[in-house]
Amino acid sequence: MSMQCIAVLMPIMVLFMGASSALEYAMPSYAHLQQKIDAGEDITVVYLGGSITYGAMTYPPFGTNAAGKPYDYRAESDPERFSWRARTFAWLRENYEKRPGQFRMVNAAVGATDSELGAYRLARHVLAYKPDLLFIEFAINDNGVGKLSDNPEADRSIYRTLSSMVSRVREANPEAAVFIPVSTARRLDPAVFAYFQPARTHHMRFAEMFHLPYLDIQQVFYEMPLPEGVTVDNVFDGPANAGCGVHPSPLGHRAYAEGVCRALEDLLTRHRFDFAKPRRAAWFEPYPRNPRFLPAEELPQGDGWVSREGKAFAQMKTHVCRTSDILFTDRPGSRFTLPFKGTAVYLWGQQHYPGLGNISGRLVVSVDGVRRAVFSDGDHRVAGDQLLQRMMPVARDLEPAVPHVLEVTASPMDDGTPTRIGLHGIGIDQPPVP
């Protein structure tokens, strides 16, 4: 696949603030990346993020959009060819590979997940692959803690989860190049769009504070020249549903990718980036601090819970979960327990079962005999229930020095709704005990 970046390289800082306030700083990690490329060494490119990075697009791929106009994107609906992730990787290979197969893609993006779960997954799904170039994209899915993050030290703030990820990436490889694309949402309803704005702002501020090159996709879509055939009216398309509100059209993915390519070309040419201020000296207190992720195959089986082949990512050859199992139950009342030590517990659930449909039922989770959370499917939530989906935080206030017992139970539904609940794994934060 061929993709040419727009010829005139605009100063990157224009994407967030006026060029007059920009200060140019050296990016040694990108200089090192260019040296490895030129030497013909293997280059691993990892994409960590949510559904936009996974490759979600306008759905359904054809029909009538919110403005009453017909659209048809069926010819460009394959995320392995037409997503911003696939397009940027193809551009990197075409323009920088010194030998066939020099570049390897690792797809660690999971839809409907935020930077908190990303921090728990980091060691197994990112660091294990030793990235030379890492993209981190969670700005839209971090909307739930956007307002909370007005205080960077708050529990679960965006600054803390991003600090957890990037500090560990830097510890594992100080020369790894990190790039943060800051995704945006469809501008149909200003009130809805404003809901995402705090999270986007915090991602850009974090990148500024720690001198991590980034790109504001809102400005790429709405303030910069767009590729031929792409307009501000079709970067998002389709009906006025939740998915089309945040997932770009294939044309939007093309514009997204070309914006990222412009930024990367500039970084790999100049090895410099424009930031407003000197780098902050210390990371924010990371959360999680020392996460341990237990995949499904390491979780207890029995009493109705069984290990089962996970097929949700099987069609994507480069995905980190392509061959991962899930711990599954379809039996109401099934239960398992897990002894552990740590301060926080997080469940990562399945969202859809190929051939079976969506998750359904209710999950009751207790720690040390005390109910901590109830997760129910979207049709059966009641007051106090959280959504049974991929992100399921349970507790963050546990005593680290004493043993705990996690109990996970599938609760029967009063109306006879079938139970279909699966877990990809459990995250436990295990900070050192003083």
Secondary structure, DSSP 8 states (H G I E B T S, - for coil): ------SS---GGGGTS-GGG-EEEE-HHHHHHHHHHHTT--EEEEEEESHHHHT--SSSSEEE-TTS-EEE-GGG--HHHHSHHHHHHHHHHHHH-SSTT-EEEEE---TT--HHHHHHHHHHHTGGG--SEEEEE-TTGGGGGTTGGGSTTSTT-HHHHHHHHHHHHHHH-TT-EEEEEE----SS-HHHHHHHHHHHHHHHHHHHHTT--EEEHHHHHHTS---TT--TTTSS-SSSSHHHHHS--HHHHHHHHHHHHHHHHHHHHH-EEEESS---SS----SSSSEEEEEGGGS--BTTBEEEE--TTTT-TTBTTTT-EEEEE-STT-EEEEEE--SEEEEEE--EETTTEE-BSEEEEEETTEEEEEEE-TTS--TT-EE-SSEEEEES---TTS-EEEEEEEE--TT----BEEEEEEEEE-----
